[in-house]
Amino acid sequence: MLQIIKIEWLKVKNYRTFWVFIALGLLAMLAPNFIIHDIFVKNIPQEAQKLLGQSMYDYPLVWQTVASVNSYTSGIFSLLLITLVSNEFNYRTHRQNIIDGWDRKDFVLSKLFWVVSLALLALITSLVAVIIFGSIYGKSPFSMENSRFLCYYFLQVLVSLCLALLVSMLIKRTGLAIILFLGYIMFIEQILVSVVKRFFGDVGGLLPLQAGDELLPFPMVEKLVKFSGPYDTTVYLAALAAYVILFVWLVFRRMLRTDL
């Protein structure tokens, strides 16, 4: 496995697009929190803030705020993964790896390495954001209460990355894979959620990305409308874990059966 990781690093260390995506991903996770603070904290009258309770960047609420905000922007890492995987097929480097002695399973493991690495990068960046915003804008002492929301966020990012990996393995063309992935996360799943909820009830909330959204409500919205999902938290967590397993299994199945 260490040899696989070394080879993957050699592929990207001088790849400018990789570093541009990483920089954009980190920026997209930090910058929105500054904007959210200016909109919902600085520009809200003191009287209204008292009605809403503590600031969204006070501990322990800051954990939920950062996780919820970042859940909308960390999809950039999924686009990076699609680019990396599609390039393997476009430039036939996957064939060369196998010719050089890799097993097909090794190729999948090399891409799962990026899935885990990017998810951990998103998690660490969010943790840093919690500490920064909680320290600068928060007025409450540090607290680990509500830190579970970062765990929910990590699992949601894993699902998104595994879905991106599956799409890139099926489509193999960078542009088309990105368009289909963006179409799914922006429009298709929302339509499916609405249709399933209309005809089959709350089970529509268990679709891949929606299940993560149910666990990460935006604090302001949650306070105003008393949001809570129809299922227990463990149901959503089980659904997310099941999607990770399903997507990984489909990726292995695709790679082991497809022609090189």
Stockholm file with secondary structure:
# STOCKHOLM 1.0

chainA/1-260         MLQIIKIEWLKVKNYRTFWVFIALGLLAMLAPNFIIHDIFVKNIPQEAQKLLGQSMYDYPLVWQTVASVNSYTSGIFSLLLITLVSNEFNYRTHRQNIIDGWDRKDFVLSKLFWVVSLALLALITSLVAVIIFGSIYGKSPFSMENSRFLCYYFLQVLVSLCLALLVSMLIKRTGLAIILFLGYIMFIEQILVSVVKRFFGDVGGLLPLQAGDELLPFPMVEKLVKFSGPYDTTVYLAALAAYVILFVWLVFRRMLRTDL
#=GR chainA/1-260 SS CHHHHHHHHHHHTTCHHHHHHHHHHHHHHHHHHHHHHIIIIISSCHHHHHHHCSCTTSTTHHHHHHHHHHTTTTHHHHHHHHHHHHHHHHTTHHHHHHHTTCCHHHHHHHHHHHHHHHHHHHHHHHHHHHHHHHHHTCCSCCCCTTTHHHHHHHHHHHHHHHHHHHHHHHHCCHHHHHHHHHHIIIIIHHHHHHHHHHHHGGGGGGSHHHHHHHHSCCHHHHHHHCCCCSSCHHHHHHHHHHHHHHHHHHHHHHHHHSCC
#=GC SS_cons         CHHHHHHHHHHHTTCHHHHHHHHHHHHHHHHHHHHHHIIIIISSCHHHHHHHCSCTTSTTHHHHHHHHHHTTTTHHHHHHHHHHHHHHHHTTHHHHHHHTTCCHHHHHHHHHHHHHHHHHHHHHHHHHHHHHHHHHTCCSCCCCTTTHHHHHHHHHHHHHHHHHHHHHHHHCCHHHHHHHHHHIIIIIHHHHHHHHHHHHGGGGGGSHHHHHHHHSCCHHHHHHHCCCCSSCHHHHHHHHHHHHHHHHHHHHHHHHHSCC
//
